[in-house]
Amino acid sequence: MDEEVQLKNIKEFLQNYNKITDDCFSQCVYTLSQSRLTGEEALCANNCVQKSKFVDQKCMQAFIEHQQQSMQKFIEESSQKQAEQEATVVDSNISDTENNEIVKQESTK
């Protein structure tokens, strides 16, 4: 199981890496006649990668916050349902006790 998760994580990482590389290359590299990037291309590529990392981090942070809020809401709803069920059981037990007392009173008459 752990191996599957690791493979999935590696695959997602490589997909992200390839997407960033492709996007930044398309946006920043203007000439293919030179073996090295020009200063402008290197600066553009560096900024592109940094922006992509920043956006990815912000998205992950927003996702984590949303997950935490969803989990908190789920816990609160579960606690409320459990309290309602316990109250129903208590009410049912009280009703049973009252019915038993009525039966006892009638049988003694």
Secondary structure by P-SEA (a helix, b strand, c coil): caaaaaaaaaaaaaaaaaaaaaaaaaacccccccccccaaaaaaaaaaaaaaaaaaaaaaaaaaaaaaaaaaaaaaaaaaaaaaaaaaaaaaaaaaaaaaaaaaaaaac
